[in-house]
């Protein structure tokens, strides 16, 4: 009787550990209960000091356009690996404007323009109005693009690194997808996002197991220089060496195999 009870308890422990771990793996476990949920308010990216942008003016007369546009240059894309890349400008890209510490850029024919706090569309409209008000061109088309805006993805993802913000309204889920998704050893219920706001470092925590928590988070839409950190789970922490270098330990599987062998031995002895 005691032997059967011991076998039952051992198998129950293994089963409960397996179930508990599985519940933390799937994303959006409340998806069926939150149909029609509203996302957090869209926060468009606004320009800050040290941001770099390209501004291209197109007029009906190509020679007139040349008065407003910086020359094209050849630059190198800086790569840190096959999957994690610190994006520079592509070869042959137009050279850009770097926002100075006061939030200004020096634009041809206009001079200094304060761009801090403006979105791409707002800056485009501002430059168009300035050009037209000075009678420098009629109906110019202004295109503003980000050049060096990026976010960092760290911790338990397949490909940690620095990733370029390639569009407005880039989401946390898109960033994690670009980094190859959270590994099986990452805590989906505890994703940390660091954001600098008004000179202060703020922290936010997101639970990927909950769709409502994700889409209503204030960091669902990312800003430049956001840092995403996926916390390792307990198993990953136990597999870490003393100096912090993570290794794939086999101790868990050895322990599990030993438990299974013990259970089998007890069953055989009980039958005898």
TANOR-V114443 format. One record per residue. N is the residue number from 1. PSI is psi in whole degrees, -180 to 180 (* if undefined). Layout:
n=N psi=PSI
n=N psi=PSI
This chain:
n=1 psi=-46
n=2 psi=-37
n=3 psi=-44
n=4 psi=-39
n=5 psi=-41
n=6 psi=-44
n=7 psi=-44
n=8 psi=-44
n=9 psi=-40
n=10 psi=-45
n=11 psi=-35
n=12 psi=-40
n=13 psi=-47
n=14 psi=-42
n=15 psi=-45
n=16 psi=-39
n=17 psi=-41
n=18 psi=-43
n=19 psi=-42
n=20 psi=-39
n=21 psi=-39
n=22 psi=-36
n=23 psi=-21
n=24 psi=0
n=25 psi=-51
n=26 psi=141
n=27 psi=159
n=28 psi=51
n=29 psi=-16
n=30 psi=16
n=31 psi=-39
n=32 psi=-18
n=33 psi=-8
n=34 psi=39
n=35 psi=135
n=36 psi=17
n=37 psi=143
n=38 psi=143
n=39 psi=171
n=40 psi=159
n=41 psi=136
n=42 psi=127
n=43 psi=102
n=44 psi=146
n=45 psi=129
n=46 psi=151
n=47 psi=145
n=48 psi=163
n=49 psi=142
n=50 psi=-8
n=51 psi=149
n=52 psi=133
n=53 psi=156
n=54 psi=142
n=55 psi=119
n=56 psi=127
n=57 psi=126
n=58 psi=124
n=59 psi=169
n=60 psi=-33
n=61 psi=112
n=62 psi=-36
n=63 psi=-34
n=64 psi=-38
n=65 psi=-37
n=66 psi=-24
n=67 psi=-27
n=68 psi=-18
n=69 psi=141
n=70 psi=157
n=71 psi=157
n=72 psi=141
n=73 psi=163
n=74 psi=121
n=75 psi=164
n=76 psi=139
n=77 psi=126
n=78 psi=119
n=79 psi=138
n=80 psi=9
n=81 psi=177
n=82 psi=-32
n=83 psi=-29
n=84 psi=119
n=85 psi=133
n=86 psi=103
n=87 psi=125
n=88 psi=-160
n=89 psi=147
n=90 psi=156
n=91 psi=130
n=92 psi=10
n=93 psi=155
n=94 psi=140
n=95 psi=155
n=96 psi=180
n=97 psi=132
n=98 psi=125
n=99 psi=125
n=100 psi=179
n=101 psi=-21
n=102 psi=0
n=103 psi=21
n=104 psi=157
n=105 psi=158
n=106 psi=106
n=107 psi=137
n=108 psi=139
n=109 psi=-13
n=110 psi=-40
n=111 psi=-151
n=112 psi=134
n=113 psi=130
n=114 psi=116
n=115 psi=-7
n=116 psi=132
n=117 psi=-2
n=118 psi=147
n=119 psi=173
n=120 psi=-44
n=121 psi=-39
n=122 psi=-41
n=123 psi=-41
n=124 psi=-45
n=125 psi=-41
n=126 psi=-47
n=127 psi=-40
n=128 psi=-45
n=129 psi=-40
n=130 psi=-44
n=131 psi=-44
n=132 psi=-37
n=133 psi=-24
n=134 psi=3
n=135 psi=35
n=136 psi=-24
n=137 psi=159
n=138 psi=130
n=139 psi=50
n=140 psi=152
n=141 psi=121
n=142 psi=127
n=143 psi=122
n=144 psi=129
n=145 psi=150
n=146 psi=144
n=147 psi=-42
n=148 psi=12
n=149 psi=134
n=150 psi=166
n=151 psi=159
n=152 psi=137
n=153 psi=119
n=154 psi=171
n=155 psi=-143
n=156 psi=68
n=157 psi=163
n=158 psi=-40
n=159 psi=78
n=160 psi=150
n=161 psi=-168
n=162 psi=130
n=163 psi=138
n=164 psi=140
n=165 psi=110
n=166 psi=-2
n=167 psi=167
n=168 psi=154
n=169 psi=41
n=170 psi=134
n=171 psi=164
n=172 psi=-40
n=173 psi=-38
n=174 psi=-38
n=175 psi=-44
n=176 psi=-36
n=177 psi=-43
n=178 psi=-28
n=179 psi=11
n=180 psi=11
n=181 psi=163
n=182 psi=137
n=183 psi=168
n=184 psi=-17
n=185 psi=11
n=186 psi=147
n=187 psi=101
n=188 psi=-24
n=189 psi=4
n=190 psi=67
n=191 psi=124
n=192 psi=135
n=193 psi=124
n=194 psi=134
n=195 psi=136
n=196 psi=120
n=197 psi=122
n=198 psi=42
n=199 psi=6
n=200 psi=138
n=201 psi=121
n=202 psi=152
n=203 psi=142
n=204 psi=144
n=205 psi=136
n=206 psi=137
n=207 psi=105
n=208 psi=-15
n=209 psi=-19
n=210 psi=116
n=211 psi=-41
n=212 psi=-43
n=213 psi=-37
n=214 psi=-57
n=215 psi=-18
n=216 psi=4
n=217 psi=143
n=218 psi=-12
n=219 psi=18
n=220 psi=-43
n=221 psi=125
n=222 psi=156
n=223 psi=162
n=224 psi=143
n=225 psi=9
n=226 psi=146
n=227 psi=122
n=228 psi=125
n=229 psi=121
n=230 psi=117
n=231 psi=137
n=232 psi=148
n=233 psi=179
n=234 psi=-37
n=235 psi=-42
n=236 psi=-41
n=237 psi=-41
n=238 psi=-25
n=239 psi=-2
n=240 psi=146
n=241 psi=173
n=242 psi=-37
n=243 psi=6
n=244 psi=-2
n=245 psi=120
n=246 psi=136
n=247 psi=160
n=248 psi=93
n=249 psi=147
n=250 psi=8
n=251 psi=-38
n=252 psi=-46
n=253 psi=-33
n=254 psi=-44
n=255 psi=-43
n=256 psi=-40
n=257 psi=-39
n=258 psi=-41
n=259 psi=-44
n=260 psi=-42
n=261 psi=-39
n=262 psi=-42
n=263 psi=-45
n=264 psi=-44
n=265 psi=-40
n=266 psi=-38
n=267 psi=-45
n=268 psi=-43
n=269 psi=-36
n=270 psi=-38
n=271 psi=-33
n=272 psi=*
